[in-house]
Amino acid sequence: MGRLVVLALAFLGFLLLRADAQTARRVALVVGNGSYAKAGTLANPVNDALDIADKLRAIGFEVIEGNDLGKRELERKIGEFSDALQGAGAGLFYYAGHGLQVDGRNFIVPVDARLDMPVKLQLEAVPIDEVLDIMEQQTKVSLVFLDACRNNPFARSLSRSATTRSATALAGLAQFQSTRGSFIAFSTAPGAVAMDGTGRNSPFAAALLRHMAEPGQSINDMMIAVRRDVVSATREAQRPWSRDRCSSVSNLCRAETVPSNRNRPSPRRPRLRSQRSNAPSATRAPSSSFCATTIWRLMPRRCARPSSGFTVRRPPSTARATTARPSSRSRLTGSRNGRRGRSVLSPAALR
């Protein structure tokens, strides 16, 4: 009976550990589209996606990535992302490339899209809110970072061919009606246009790469630092926007994923045998108080607590002196200067 109880408790502990491990899993989908068939080429989205994916892996995310994806390839990556989210504690979606809003709804533009008419929008583009719905249904925390507010030629062509105001494509992205447990960040304000950048990364991606790996930092604090860097880099022409609906404070980088040098012992430089034998000792001579303290601690019990009428004083750095009363069996008498009385055994006398 006892063995069955032990086995049952062990199995329960295994299930609890497995549940904690599943909750700790974090999965990310990273997509960068730059080589468009009908809209030219963007220089940085693929670089941004590659660097963000590497950074996410370094801080403990499982990353699913794809670059320069057409409509079918993008949908397959989203399906793979959905499968990986089962049992995960958090999901993250990062997209860099062209995006647009039509009638208040945001869309990702694949590289093979042909958006010459608004009626083709549902067939050629992918709604971003569908990706967010998948994440919110399967995870407790959903994180979305969109660097898709670039100057978009698809928006201009759709606006020229639109016949109703509701189908007019507008610049930038529209605000999301996010639910609880989600965090959404745009590279610039809703309805505004972001810069692609002149270096390897866009201003938004470069700021994310600088700050997302700081351990223990909340996402809100990270976005404050990202916003400050982007505003400074673009001379206030671009201001990232975010909305936080997470019920608890979430960290992109956990404290245990980045090794800290605070508790790491300093390496000792090895010394040669000749240096060890000939070099003078750098150890100082022990002080008198140190010697007295050491002698007191090494004294045997019969000396430390004598049965006679002696009083043994501790050194100044220790506690008060301990006076031992003479026992009934042994009454010893000390003599000092020819008179009967107590004798004092000081640390100096011990030396």
Salt bridges, closest charged atoms under 4 A:
ASP48 OD2 - ARG150 NH2 3.50
ASP51 OD2 - ARG200 NE 2.83
ASP54 OD1 - ARG57 NH1 3.43
GLU62 OE2 - ARG25 NE 2.99
GLU65 OE2 - ARG57 NH2 2.58
GLU73 OE2 - ARG76 NH2 3.86
GLU75 OE2 - LYS71 NZ 3.34
GLU75 OE1 - ARG72 NH1 3.90
GLU80 OE1 - LYS77 NZ 3.89
ASP116 OD1 - LYS120 NZ 3.14
ASP129 OD2 - ARG105 NE 3.02
GLU130 OE2 - ARG105 NH2 3.68
ASP147 OD2 - ARG150 NH2 3.46
ASP196 OD1 - ARG150 NE 2.65
GLU214 OE2 - HIS211 ND1 3.24
ASP229 OD2 - ARG210 NE 3.29
ASP229 OD2 - HIS211 NE2 2.53
